[in-house]
Amino acid sequence: MRIDLHTHSTASDGTDTPAELVRNAAAAGLDVIALTDHDTTRGYAEATAALPAGLTLVTGAELSCRVDGIGLHMLAYLFDPEEPELARERELVRDDRVPRARGMVAKLQELGVPVTWEQVARIAGDGSVGRPHVAEAMVELGVVGSVSDAFVPEWLADGGRAYVGKHELDPFDAIRLVKAAGGVTVFAHPLAVKRGRVVPETVIAELASAGLDGIEVDHTDHDAPTRARLRGLAAELGLLTTGSSDYHGDRKAVRLGEYTTDPEIYGEITRRATGAFPVPGAGGTGR
């Protein structure tokens, strides 16, 4: 089985619609794909309707969190999307995205970058607007060569010259809320130092004690020594280890299925989940 547990669609900051995403996943030879858009579940219905036969959909989300001034992302799988407390927190994060993006546009304009809100809104479309959309606007203007090049201290990285904060969950609260909604939590790309500051391993240990289920090890932003270090840490803390592409369509160079999760780990994730269940494909034709 080929299992990719971290992907994004146009419901947040990917470039594939949810329907295109599942069709592309099947074409890439995947057996299981998780849809984990940022702080939203809006893509579920479309992805489910279009799900090809032979492909299983894991519903999820990537939750925006912050602890001790450091941003981090928490992957949440197979939770009940209607659970009110978790739904309310996701809504607070989403509602803060527009004023945050407008603030980044204003800062960029002060720095001499002729980006406009209209440009960013056009790029985001119906998705939850975020830094990647602002970064793509900078690419369009020729300010940076790629979206990744915008995520540096000079521009949009945490604490960067054009960075603006937003409402974010405390990761300990995120674990509690996801578990209360019957879901499973995995700390996304925990040592992706190229993205900015990362939490120390002591915090990962505290999250494990609070009920964290796993950490994402095999990821494009982790080099081989980092992956080995994380595997050792996971073994010490009794955490599951996952691998995934963090696919964003054309917005990033990574391919669907570039990194995958062991079928035994996937089985344990589904065993622990009680809020929702994987959806088997039935040859959907939704657009």
C-alpha atoms as an extended CHARMM CRD file, in Angstrom:
* protein
*
       287  EXT
         1         1  MET       CA              0.0000000000        0.0000000000        0.0000000000  PROA      1               0.0000000000
         2         2  ARG       CA              1.1350000000        3.5440000000       -0.8030000000  PROA      2               0.0000000000
         3         3  ILE       CA             -0.2210000000        5.9990000000        1.7690000000  PROA      3               0.0000000000
         4         4  ASP       CA              0.1980000000        9.8010000000        1.7010000000  PROA      4               0.0000000000
         5         5  LEU       CA             -1.1760000000       11.4490000000        4.8490000000  PROA      5               0.0000000000
         6         6  HSD       CA             -0.6120000000       15.1740000000        4.2150000000  PROA      6               0.0000000000
         7         7  THR       CA             -2.0160000000       17.0240000000        1.1880000000  PROA      7               0.0000000000
         8         8  HSD       CA             -3.7060000000       20.3330000000        0.4000000000  PROA      8               0.0000000000
         9         9  SER       CA             -6.3640000000       21.4660000000       -2.0540000000  PROA      9               0.0000000000
        10        10  THR       CA             -7.8680000000       24.7610000000       -3.1650000000  PROA      10              0.0000000000
        11        11  ALA       CA             -9.9540000000       24.6610000000        0.0200000000  PROA      11              0.0000000000
        12        12  SER       CA             -6.8210000000       26.1390000000        1.6160000000  PROA      12              0.0000000000
        13        13  ASP       CA             -3.5480000000       26.8250000000       -0.2150000000  PROA      13              0.0000000000
        14        14  GLY       CA             -3.1840000000       24.0190000000       -2.7610000000  PROA      14              0.0000000000
        15        15  THR       CA             -3.7100000000       24.4540000000       -6.4950000000  PROA      15              0.0000000000
        16        16  ASP       CA             -5.6770000000       21.2210000000       -7.1490000000  PROA      16              0.0000000000
        17        17  THR       CA             -9.3840000000       21.2400000000       -6.4000000000  PROA      17              0.0000000000
        18        18  PRO       CA            -10.3820000000       18.4580000000       -3.9800000000  PROA      18              0.0000000000
        19        19  ALA       CA            -11.7400000000       16.4710000000       -6.9520000000  PROA      19              0.0000000000
        20        20  GLU       CA             -8.5360000000       16.9660000000       -8.9410000000  PROA      20              0.0000000000
        21        21  LEU       CA             -6.4740000000       16.0200000000       -5.9110000000  PROA      21              0.0000000000
        22        22  VAL       CA             -8.0600000000       12.5970000000       -5.4500000000  PROA      22              0.0000000000
        23        23  ARG       CA             -7.9490000000       11.8790000000       -9.1770000000  PROA      23              0.0000000000
        24        24  ASN       CA             -4.2750000000       12.8650000000       -9.3030000000  PROA      24              0.0000000000
        25        25  ALA       CA             -3.5950000000       10.7030000000       -6.2430000000  PROA      25              0.0000000000
        26        26  ALA       CA             -5.0930000000        7.6800000000       -7.9700000000  PROA      26              0.0000000000
        27        27  ALA       CA             -3.0760000000        8.4400000000      -11.1030000000  PROA      27              0.0000000000
        28        28  ALA       CA              0.0700000000        8.6100000000       -8.9510000000  PROA      28              0.0000000000
        29        29  GLY       CA             -0.5800000000        5.0640000000       -7.7510000000  PROA      29              0.0000000000
        30        30  LEU       CA             -1.6400000000        5.9170000000       -4.2110000000  PROA      30              0.0000000000
        31        31  ASP       CA             -3.9430000000        3.6310000000       -2.2410000000  PROA      31              0.0000000000
        32        32  VAL       CA             -4.7170000000        6.0730000000        0.5970000000  PROA      32              0.0000000000
        33        33  ILE       CA             -4.6780000000        9.8810000000        0.6910000000  PROA      33              0.0000000000
        34        34  ALA       CA             -5.4030000000       12.2560000000        3.5640000000  PROA      34              0.0000000000
        35        35  LEU       CA             -6.9250000000       15.6460000000        2.7840000000  PROA      35              0.0000000000
        36        36  THR       CA             -5.4630000000       17.9910000000        5.4060000000  PROA      36              0.0000000000
        37        37  ASP       CA             -6.2620000000       21.5490000000        4.3850000000  PROA      37              0.0000000000
        38        38  HSD       CA             -5.3140000000       24.3380000000        6.7710000000  PROA      38              0.0000000000
        39        39  ASP       CA             -7.9190000000       24.7890000000        9.5110000000  PROA      39              0.0000000000
        40        40  THR       CA            -10.8160000000       23.7690000000        7.2700000000  PROA      40              0.0000000000
        41        41  THR       CA            -12.8880000000       20.7500000000        6.2730000000  PROA      41              0.0000000000
        42        42  ARG       CA            -14.5450000000       22.4480000000        3.2770000000  PROA      42              0.0000000000
        43        43  GLY       CA            -12.9900000000       20.0930000000        0.7460000000  PROA      43              0.0000000000
        44        44  TYR       CA            -14.4000000000       16.8690000000        2.1790000000  PROA      44              0.0000000000
        45        45  ALA       CA            -17.6470000000       16.6720000000        0.2060000000  PROA      45              0.0000000000
        46        46  GLU       CA            -16.0770000000       17.3570000000       -3.1820000000  PROA      46              0.0000000000
        47        47  ALA       CA            -13.1960000000       14.9360000000       -2.5890000000  PROA      47              0.0000000000
        48        48  THR       CA            -15.5840000000       12.2050000000       -1.4500000000  PROA      48              0.0000000000
        49        49  ALA       CA            -17.8850000000       12.6690000000       -4.4350000000  PROA      49              0.0000000000
        50        50  ALA       CA            -14.9720000000       12.3640000000       -6.8720000000  PROA      50              0.0000000000
        51        51  LEU       CA            -13.1200000000        9.5570000000       -5.0780000000  PROA      51              0.0000000000
        52        52  PRO       CA            -11.9650000000        6.9710000000       -7.6460000000  PROA      52              0.0000000000
        53        53  ALA       CA            -12.4110000000        3.2590000000       -7.0440000000  PROA      53              0.0000000000
        54        54  GLY       CA             -9.3770000000        1.7970000000       -5.3170000000  PROA      54              0.0000000000
        55        55  LEU       CA             -8.4380000000        4.9940000000       -3.4730000000  PROA      55              0.0000000000
        56        56  THR       CA             -9.3140000000        5.5470000000        0.1920000000  PROA      56              0.0000000000
        57        57  LEU       CA             -9.7950000000        9.0550000000        1.6110000000  PROA      57              0.0000000000
        58        58  VAL       CA             -8.7340000000        9.9680000000        5.1500000000  PROA      58              0.0000000000
        59        59  THR       CA            -10.4000000000       13.1960000000        6.2490000000  PROA      59              0.0000000000
        60        60  GLY       CA             -8.2920000000       15.5800000000        8.2880000000  PROA      60              0.0000000000
        61        61  ALA       CA             -6.9850000000       19.1110000000        8.7410000000  PROA      61              0.0000000000
        62        62  GLU       CA             -3.7140000000       20.8620000000        9.5010000000  PROA      62              0.0000000000
        63        63  LEU       CA             -4.2810000000       23.0380000000       12.5540000000  PROA      63              0.0000000000
        64        64  SER       CA             -2.3410000000       26.2720000000       13.0910000000  PROA      64              0.0000000000
        65        65  CYS       CA             -0.7620000000       26.2930000000       16.5670000000  PROA      65              0.0000000000
        66        66  ARG       CA              1.7620000000       28.3200000000       18.5530000000  PROA      66              0.0000000000
        67        67  VAL       CA              3.6580000000       27.6660000000       21.7690000000  PROA      67              0.0000000000
        68        68  ASP       CA              6.2640000000       29.8890000000       23.4390000000  PROA      68              0.0000000000
        69        69  GLY       CA              6.1400000000       32.2010000000       20.4190000000  PROA      69              0.0000000000
        70        70  ILE       CA              6.9660000000       29.4110000000       17.9520000000  PROA      70              0.0000000000
        71        71  GLY       CA              4.4940000000       28.4280000000       15.2400000000  PROA      71              0.0000000000
        72        72  LEU       CA              3.7980000000       24.7710000000       14.5620000000  PROA      72              0.0000000000
        73        73  HSD       CA              1.2620000000       22.6880000000       12.6540000000  PROA      73              0.0000000000
        74        74  MET       CA             -0.7740000000       19.8240000000       14.0480000000  PROA      74              0.0000000000
        75        75  LEU       CA             -2.2070000000       17.2450000000       11.6570000000  PROA      75              0.0000000000
        76        76  ALA       CA             -5.5870000000       16.0050000000       12.8760000000  PROA      76              0.0000000000
        77        77  TYR       CA             -7.0720000000       12.8570000000       11.3520000000  PROA      77              0.0000000000
        78        78  LEU       CA            -10.5290000000       11.2900000000       11.3510000000  PROA      78              0.0000000000
        79        79  PHE       CA            -12.1440000000       13.6520000000       13.8590000000  PROA      79              0.0000000000
        80        80  ASP       CA            -15.8300000000       14.5200000000       13.9070000000  PROA      80              0.0000000000
        81        81  PRO       CA            -15.9770000000       17.7430000000       11.8260000000  PROA      81              0.0000000000
        82        82  GLU       CA            -19.2090000000       18.7630000000       13.5470000000  PROA      82              0.0000000000
        83        83  GLU       CA            -17.8200000000       18.6340000000       17.0980000000  PROA      83              0.0000000000
        84        84  PRO       CA            -18.6570000000       22.1870000000       18.2370000000  PROA      84              0.0000000000
        85        85  GLU       CA            -15.6160000000       23.2180000000       20.2780000000  PROA      85              0.0000000000
        86        86  LEU       CA            -13.0830000000       22.1650000000       17.6620000000  PROA      86              0.0000000000
        87        87  ALA       CA            -15.2500000000       23.6330000000       14.8830000000  PROA      87              0.0000000000
        88        88  ARG       CA            -15.3780000000       26.9560000000       16.7510000000  PROA      88              0.0000000000
        89        89  GLU       CA            -11.5870000000       27.1000000000       17.0840000000  PROA      89              0.0000000000
        90        90  ARG       CA            -11.1030000000       26.3360000000       13.3810000000  PROA      90              0.0000000000
        91        91  GLU       CA            -13.5180000000       29.1400000000       12.5600000000  PROA      91              0.0000000000
        92        92  LEU       CA            -11.5970000000       31.6130000000       14.7340000000  PROA      92              0.0000000000
        93        93  VAL       CA             -8.3810000000       30.7740000000       12.8940000000  PROA      93              0.0000000000
        94        94  ARG       CA            -10.0360000000       31.0630000000        9.4740000000  PROA      94              0.0000000000
        95        95  ASP       CA            -11.7030000000       34.3750000000       10.3380000000  PROA      95              0.0000000000
        96        96  ASP       CA             -8.3210000000       35.8370000000       11.2730000000  PROA      96              0.0000000000
        97        97  ARG       CA             -6.7250000000       34.8770000000        7.9510000000  PROA      97              0.0000000000
        98        98  VAL       CA             -8.0970000000       37.7960000000        5.8890000000  PROA      98              0.0000000000
        99        99  PRO       CA             -7.0090000000       40.6290000000        8.2190000000  PROA      99              0.0000000000
       100       100  ARG       CA             -3.6640000000       38.8650000000        8.6190000000  PROA      100             0.0000000000
       101       101  ALA       CA             -3.1090000000       38.6430000000        4.8650000000  PROA      101             0.0000000000
       102       102  ARG       CA             -4.1490000000       42.2880000000        4.4520000000  PROA      102             0.0000000000
       103       103  GLY       CA             -1.5960000000       43.1830000000        7.1210000000  PROA      103             0.0000000000
       104       104  MET       CA              1.1610000000       41.3460000000        5.2580000000  PROA      104             0.0000000000
       105       105  VAL       CA              0.2170000000       43.1380000000        2.0340000000  PROA      105             0.0000000000
       106       106  ALA       CA              0.4670000000       46.4740000000        3.8610000000  PROA      106             0.0000000000
       107       107  LYS       CA              3.8930000000       45.5940000000        5.2740000000  PROA      107             0.0000000000
       108       108  LEU       CA              5.1420000000       44.5070000000        1.8610000000  PROA      108             0.0000000000
       109       109  GLN       CA              3.9320000000       47.7660000000        0.3450000000  PROA      109             0.0000000000
       110       110  GLU       CA              5.8630000000       49.6560000000        3.0310000000  PROA      110             0.0000000000
       111       111  LEU       CA              8.9380000000       47.6420000000        1.9860000000  PROA      111             0.0000000000
       112       112  GLY       CA              8.4760000000       48.7360000000       -1.6210000000  PROA      112             0.0000000000
       113       113  VAL       CA              6.7950000000       45.5880000000       -2.9740000000  PROA      113             0.0000000000
       114       114  PRO       CA              3.8520000000       46.6210000000       -5.2100000000  PROA      114             0.0000000000
       115       115  VAL       CA              1.6090000000       43.7250000000       -4.1410000000  PROA      115             0.0000000000
       116       116  THR       CA             -2.1160000000       44.4630000000       -3.7610000000  PROA      116             0.0000000000
       117       117  TRP       CA             -4.8940000000       42.8350000000       -1.7870000000  PROA      117             0.0000000000
       118       118  GLU       CA             -6.8410000000       42.2980000000       -5.0190000000  PROA      118             0.0000000000
       119       119  GLN       CA             -3.9350000000       40.2810000000       -6.4140000000  PROA      119             0.0000000000
       120       120  VAL       CA             -3.6920000000       38.0820000000       -3.3080000000  PROA      120             0.0000000000
       121       121  ALA       CA             -7.4670000000       37.5740000000       -3.1840000000  PROA      121             0.0000000000
       122       122  ARG       CA             -7.4680000000       36.5090000000       -6.8510000000  PROA      122             0.0000000000
       123       123  ILE       CA             -4.7410000000       33.9330000000       -6.1830000000  PROA      123             0.0000000000
       124       124  ALA       CA             -6.5060000000       32.5720000000       -3.0760000000  PROA      124             0.0000000000
       125       125  GLY       CA             -9.8550000000       32.2540000000       -4.8790000000  PROA      125             0.0000000000
       126       126  ASP       CA            -12.2670000000       30.3350000000       -2.6550000000  PROA      126             0.0000000000
       127       127  GLY       CA             -9.4690000000       28.9470000000       -0.4820000000  PROA      127             0.0000000000
       128       128  SER       CA             -8.5250000000       30.0170000000        3.0390000000  PROA      128             0.0000000000
       129       129  VAL       CA             -6.1110000000       32.8490000000        2.3060000000  PROA      129             0.0000000000
       130       130  GLY       CA             -2.6570000000       32.4230000000        3.7840000000  PROA      130             0.0000000000
       131       131  ARG       CA              1.0320000000       33.1940000000        3.4340000000  PROA      131             0.0000000000
       132       132  PRO       CA              1.4940000000       30.9600000000        0.3520000000  PROA      132             0.0000000000
       133       133  HSD       CA             -0.9750000000       33.1410000000       -1.5510000000  PROA      133             0.0000000000
       134       134  VAL       CA              0.9530000000       36.2800000000       -0.5870000000  PROA      134             0.0000000000
       135       135  ALA       CA              4.1620000000       34.4880000000       -1.5480000000  PROA      135             0.0000000000
       136       136  GLU       CA              2.7350000000       33.5720000000       -4.9620000000  PROA      136             0.0000000000
       137       137  ALA       CA              1.8550000000       37.2150000000       -5.5240000000  PROA      137             0.0000000000
       138       138  MET       CA              5.5010000000       38.0520000000       -4.8440000000  PROA      138             0.0000000000
       139       139  VAL       CA              6.5370000000       35.4130000000       -7.3920000000  PROA      139             0.0000000000
       140       140  GLU       CA              4.1830000000       36.9630000000       -9.9710000000  PROA      140             0.0000000000
       141       141  LEU       CA              5.8450000000       40.3220000000       -9.3830000000  PROA      141             0.0000000000
       142       142  GLY       CA              9.3330000000       38.8510000000       -9.7340000000  PROA      142             0.0000000000
       143       143  VAL       CA             10.3120000000       39.7670000000       -6.1820000000  PROA      143             0.0000000000
       144       144  VAL       CA             11.2450000000       36.1380000000       -5.3640000000  PROA      144             0.0000000000
       145       145  GLY       CA             11.8630000000       33.1470000000       -7.5840000000  PROA      145             0.0000000000
       146       146  SER       CA              9.5620000000       30.6950000000       -5.8170000000  PROA      146             0.0000000000
       147       147  VAL       CA              7.0080000000       30.4600000000       -3.0300000000  PROA      147             0.0000000000
       148       148  SER       CA              9.6380000000       28.8690000000       -0.7730000000  PROA      148             0.0000000000
       149       149  ASP       CA             11.9720000000       31.8270000000       -1.3920000000  PROA      149             0.0000000000
       150       150  ALA       CA              9.3850000000       34.1080000000        0.2410000000  PROA      150             0.0000000000
       151       151  PHE       CA              9.4750000000       32.1450000000        3.5010000000  PROA      151             0.0000000000
       152       152  VAL       CA             12.6930000000       33.7310000000        4.7650000000  PROA      152             0.0000000000
       153       153  PRO       CA             13.3160000000       36.3610000000        7.4730000000  PROA      153             0.0000000000
       154       154  GLU       CA             13.6400000000       39.0400000000        4.8050000000  PROA      154             0.0000000000
       155       155  TRP       CA              9.9870000000       38.4610000000        3.8970000000  PROA      155             0.0000000000
       156       156  LEU       CA              7.3020000000       36.1230000000        5.3040000000  PROA      156             0.0000000000
       157       157  ALA       CA              9.0050000000       33.7100000000        7.7000000000  PROA      157             0.0000000000
       158       158  ASP       CA              7.9140000000       33.7830000000       11.3490000000  PROA      158             0.0000000000
       159       159  GLY       CA              9.2100000000       37.0640000000       12.7080000000  PROA      159             0.0000000000
       160       160  GLY       CA             10.1720000000       38.2360000000        9.2080000000  PROA      160             0.0000000000
       161       161  ARG       CA              9.9110000000       41.8240000000        7.9990000000  PROA      161             0.0000000000
       162       162  ALA       CA              6.4530000000       41.2800000000        6.4620000000  PROA      162             0.0000000000
       163       163  TYR       CA              5.1810000000       38.6750000000        8.9140000000  PROA      163             0.0000000000
       164       164  VAL       CA              1.8570000000       39.2230000000       10.6810000000  PROA      164             0.0000000000
       165       165  GLY       CA              0.5450000000       36.8340000000       13.3450000000  PROA      165             0.0000000000
       166       166  LYS       CA             -2.9300000000       35.3270000000       13.5280000000  PROA      166             0.0000000000
       167       167  HSD       CA             -5.1400000000       33.4860000000       15.9850000000  PROA      167             0.0000000000
       168       168  GLU       CA             -3.5400000000       30.1030000000       16.6310000000  PROA      168             0.0000000000
       169       169  LEU       CA             -4.3070000000       27.2170000000       18.9390000000  PROA      169             0.0000000000
       170       170  ASP       CA             -2.1560000000       26.1930000000       21.8320000000  PROA      170             0.0000000000
       171       171  PRO       CA             -0.9510000000       22.7370000000       20.6910000000  PROA      171             0.0000000000
       172       172  PHE       CA             -1.9090000000       21.1900000000       24.0280000000  PROA      172             0.0000000000
       173       173  ASP       CA             -5.4430000000       22.5020000000       23.5280000000  PROA      173             0.0000000000
       174       174  ALA       CA             -5.3720000000       21.2110000000       19.9510000000  PROA      174             0.0000000000
       175       175  ILE       CA             -4.5570000000       17.6940000000       21.1590000000  PROA      175             0.0000000000
       176       176  ARG       CA             -7.3370000000       17.8650000000       23.7330000000  PROA      176             0.0000000000
       177       177  LEU       CA             -9.8980000000       19.1610000000       21.2440000000  PROA      177             0.0000000000
       178       178  VAL       CA             -9.0310000000       16.6560000000       18.5100000000  PROA      178             0.0000000000
       179       179  LYS       CA             -9.1530000000       13.7630000000       20.9420000000  PROA      179             0.0000000000
       180       180  ALA       CA            -12.5150000000       14.9590000000       22.2710000000  PROA      180             0.0000000000
       181       181  ALA       CA            -13.7110000000       14.8990000000       18.6500000000  PROA      181             0.0000000000
       182       182  GLY       CA            -12.5090000000       11.3080000000       18.2460000000  PROA      182             0.0000000000
       183       183  GLY       CA             -9.4430000000       12.1790000000       16.1710000000  PROA      183             0.0000000000
       184       184  VAL       CA             -5.7400000000       11.3830000000       16.0570000000  PROA      184             0.0000000000
       185       185  THR       CA             -2.9260000000       13.9760000000       16.2070000000  PROA      185             0.0000000000
       186       186  VAL       CA              0.4370000000       14.0260000000       14.4280000000  PROA      186             0.0000000000
       187       187  PHE       CA              2.9390000000       16.8800000000       14.7540000000  PROA      187             0.0000000000
       188       188  ALA       CA              3.6770000000       18.0210000000       11.1700000000  PROA      188             0.0000000000
       189       189  HSD       CA              7.3250000000       18.5110000000       10.0400000000  PROA      189             0.0000000000
       190       190  PRO       CA              8.4780000000       19.1910000000       13.6340000000  PROA      190             0.0000000000
       191       191  LEU       CA             12.1310000000       19.9410000000       12.7950000000  PROA      191             0.0000000000
       192       192  ALA       CA             11.6960000000       21.8550000000        9.5260000000  PROA      192             0.0000000000
       193       193  VAL       CA             14.3270000000       24.4330000000       10.4600000000  PROA      193             0.0000000000
       194       194  LYS       CA             14.2930000000       25.9940000000        6.9810000000  PROA      194             0.0000000000
       195       195  ARG       CA             10.8050000000       27.3160000000        7.8300000000  PROA      195             0.0000000000
       196       196  GLY       CA             12.0350000000       29.1690000000       10.9180000000  PROA      196             0.0000000000
       197       197  ARG       CA             12.2680000000       28.4180000000       14.6250000000  PROA      197             0.0000000000
       198       198  VAL       CA             11.2060000000       24.9490000000       15.7710000000  PROA      198             0.0000000000
       199       199  VAL       CA             10.1470000000       23.7720000000       19.2030000000  PROA      199             0.0000000000
       200       200  PRO       CA             12.7650000000       21.9770000000       21.3320000000  PROA      200             0.0000000000
       201       201  GLU       CA             12.5390000000       18.2380000000       21.8340000000  PROA      201             0.0000000000
       202       202  THR       CA             11.4690000000       18.8480000000       25.4340000000  PROA      202             0.0000000000
       203       203  VAL       CA              8.2300000000       20.3570000000       24.1150000000  PROA      203             0.0000000000
       204       204  ILE       CA              7.6770000000       17.3500000000       21.8320000000  PROA      204             0.0000000000
       205       205  ALA       CA              8.0780000000       15.1600000000       24.9360000000  PROA      205             0.0000000000
       206       206  GLU       CA              5.5040000000       17.2830000000       26.7860000000  PROA      206             0.0000000000
       207       207  LEU       CA              3.1050000000       17.0010000000       23.8450000000  PROA      207             0.0000000000
       208       208  ALA       CA              3.5800000000       13.2270000000       23.8820000000  PROA      208             0.0000000000
       209       209  SER       CA              2.6990000000       13.1730000000       27.5850000000  PROA      209             0.0000000000
       210       210  ALA       CA             -0.4240000000       15.2200000000       26.7580000000  PROA      210             0.0000000000
       211       211  GLY       CA             -1.6250000000       12.6110000000       24.2670000000  PROA      211             0.0000000000
       212       212  LEU       CA              0.1110000000       13.3970000000       20.9570000000  PROA      212             0.0000000000
       213       213  ASP       CA             -0.1330000000       10.2920000000       18.7850000000  PROA      213             0.0000000000
       214       214  GLY       CA              2.7380000000       10.7710000000       16.3710000000  PROA      214             0.0000000000
       215       215  ILE       CA              5.2540000000       12.9050000000       14.5140000000  PROA      215             0.0000000000
       216       216  GLU       CA              5.7420000000       13.3740000000       10.7930000000  PROA      216             0.0000000000
       217       217  VAL       CA              9.2590000000       12.1040000000       10.0750000000  PROA      217             0.0000000000
       218       218  ASP       CA              9.5940000000       11.5280000000        6.3370000000  PROA      218             0.0000000000
       219       219  HSD       CA              9.0160000000       14.9910000000        4.8650000000  PROA      219             0.0000000000
       220       220  THR       CA             10.7470000000       17.0520000000        2.2120000000  PROA      220             0.0000000000
       221       221  ASP       CA             11.9110000000       19.5850000000        4.8300000000  PROA      221             0.0000000000
       222       222  HSD       CA             13.7330000000       16.9270000000        6.8940000000  PROA      222             0.0000000000
       223       223  ASP       CA             17.1650000000       15.7420000000        5.7370000000  PROA      223             0.0000000000
       224       224  ALA       CA             18.3880000000       12.2080000000        6.4500000000  PROA      224             0.0000000000
       225       225  PRO       CA             20.0940000000       12.9990000000        9.8100000000  PROA      225             0.0000000000
       226       226  THR       CA             16.9550000000       14.8150000000       10.9780000000  PROA      226             0.0000000000
       227       227  ARG       CA             14.7640000000       11.8490000000       10.0700000000  PROA      227             0.0000000000
       228       228  ALA       CA             17.0570000000        9.5030000000       11.9800000000  PROA      228             0.0000000000
       229       229  ARG       CA             16.9770000000       11.8340000000       14.9860000000  PROA      229             0.0000000000
       230       230  LEU       CA             13.1720000000       11.9710000000       14.8920000000  PROA      230             0.0000000000
       231       231  ARG       CA             12.8340000000        8.1970000000       14.6160000000  PROA      231             0.0000000000
       232       232  GLY       CA             14.9630000000        7.8280000000       17.7190000000  PROA      232             0.0000000000
       233       233  LEU       CA             12.9060000000       10.4330000000       19.5580000000  PROA      233             0.0000000000
       234       234  ALA       CA              9.6500000000        8.7470000000       18.5210000000  PROA      234             0.0000000000
       235       235  ALA       CA             10.9300000000        5.4190000000       19.8170000000  PROA      235             0.0000000000
       236       236  GLU       CA             11.8440000000        7.0190000000       23.1490000000  PROA      236             0.0000000000
       237       237  LEU       CA              8.4510000000        8.6980000000       23.5040000000  PROA      237             0.0000000000
       238       238  GLY       CA              6.2640000000        5.9050000000       22.1190000000  PROA      238             0.0000000000
       239       239  LEU       CA              5.0490000000        8.0040000000       19.1700000000  PROA      239             0.0000000000
       240       240  LEU       CA              3.8870000000        6.8340000000       15.7620000000  PROA      240             0.0000000000
       241       241  THR       CA              6.0030000000        7.9730000000       12.7800000000  PROA      241             0.0000000000
       242       242  THR       CA              4.4380000000        9.0470000000        9.4950000000  PROA      242             0.0000000000
       243       243  GLY       CA              5.6420000000       10.1010000000        6.0680000000  PROA      243             0.0000000000
       244       244  SER       CA              3.8740000000       12.2540000000        3.5190000000  PROA      244             0.0000000000
       245       245  SER       CA              4.3100000000       14.6830000000        0.6560000000  PROA      245             0.0000000000
       246       246  ASP       CA              2.7250000000       17.8660000000        2.0630000000  PROA      246             0.0000000000
       247       247  TYR       CA              1.5200000000       18.2700000000       -1.5240000000  PROA      247             0.0000000000
       248       248  HSD       CA              0.2940000000       21.7210000000       -2.6150000000  PROA      248             0.0000000000
       249       249  GLY       CA             -0.1110000000       21.1100000000       -6.3430000000  PROA      249             0.0000000000
       250       250  ASP       CA              1.8700000000       23.5060000000       -8.5320000000  PROA      250             0.0000000000
       251       251  ARG       CA              2.6560000000       25.7710000000       -5.5830000000  PROA      251             0.0000000000
       252       252  LYS       CA              5.5160000000       23.5080000000       -4.4590000000  PROA      252             0.0000000000
       253       253  ALA       CA              7.7800000000       21.1030000000       -6.3240000000  PROA      253             0.0000000000
       254       254  VAL       CA              6.9980000000       18.0660000000       -4.1460000000  PROA      254             0.0000000000
       255       255  ARG       CA              5.0310000000       15.2370000000       -5.8130000000  PROA      255             0.0000000000
       256       256  LEU       CA              2.1070000000       13.2280000000       -4.4720000000  PROA      256             0.0000000000
       257       257  GLY       CA              3.4380000000       10.1180000000       -2.7520000000  PROA      257             0.0000000000
       258       258  GLU       CA              6.9980000000       11.4580000000       -2.5950000000  PROA      258             0.0000000000
       259       259  TYR       CA              7.0440000000       10.2530000000        1.0100000000  PROA      259             0.0000000000
       260       260  THR       CA              4.6290000000        7.6930000000        2.4160000000  PROA      260             0.0000000000
       261       261  THR       CA              3.4440000000        6.1270000000        5.6790000000  PROA      261             0.0000000000
       262       262  ASP       CA              3.9520000000        2.5090000000        6.6690000000  PROA      262             0.0000000000
       263       263  PRO       CA              0.6730000000        0.5240000000        6.3600000000  PROA      263             0.0000000000
       264       264  GLU       CA              1.0030000000       -0.7040000000        9.9570000000  PROA      264             0.0000000000
       265       265  ILE       CA              1.1830000000        2.8830000000       11.2220000000  PROA      265             0.0000000000
       266       266  TYR       CA             -1.8250000000        3.8030000000        9.0880000000  PROA      266             0.0000000000
       267       267  GLY       CA             -3.7030000000        0.8630000000       10.5650000000  PROA      267             0.0000000000
       268       268  GLU       CA             -2.9230000000        2.0710000000       14.0750000000  PROA      268             0.0000000000
       269       269  ILE       CA             -4.1390000000        5.5870000000       13.2490000000  PROA      269             0.0000000000
       270       270  THR       CA             -7.4570000000        4.2210000000       11.9700000000  PROA      270             0.0000000000
       271       271  ARG       CA             -7.7410000000        1.9310000000       15.0030000000  PROA      271             0.0000000000
       272       272  ARG       CA             -7.3750000000        4.8720000000       17.3970000000  PROA      272             0.0000000000
       273       273  ALA       CA             -9.8580000000        7.1160000000       15.5830000000  PROA      273             0.0000000000
       274       274  THR       CA            -13.5200000000        7.1460000000       16.6350000000  PROA      274             0.0000000000
       275       275  GLY       CA            -14.7610000000       10.4560000000       15.1960000000  PROA      275             0.0000000000
       276       276  ALA       CA            -14.7960000000        9.4230000000       11.5360000000  PROA      276             0.0000000000
       277       277  PHE       CA            -13.6740000000        6.5580000000        9.3630000000  PROA      277             0.0000000000
       278       278  PRO       CA            -11.7080000000        6.3050000000        6.0970000000  PROA      278             0.0000000000
       279       279  VAL       CA            -13.8840000000        6.5750000000        2.9900000000  PROA      279             0.0000000000
       280       280  PRO       CA            -13.3370000000        3.8800000000        0.3340000000  PROA      280             0.0000000000
       281       281  GLY       CA            -13.5480000000        5.0510000000       -3.2500000000  PROA      281             0.0000000000
       282       282  ALA       CA            -16.5340000000        3.9480000000       -5.2810000000  PROA      282             0.0000000000
       283       283  GLY       CA            -15.5470000000        5.3290000000       -8.6610000000  PROA      283             0.0000000000
       284       284  GLY       CA            -16.8600000000        8.8410000000       -8.0680000000  PROA      284             0.0000000000
       285       285  THR       CA            -17.4060000000       11.2410000000      -10.9230000000  PROA      285             0.0000000000
       286       286  GLY       CA            -17.8340000000       14.5140000000       -8.9860000000  PROA      286             0.0000000000
       287       287  ARG       CA            -16.0860000000       17.5910000000      -10.3220000000  PROA      287             0.0000000000
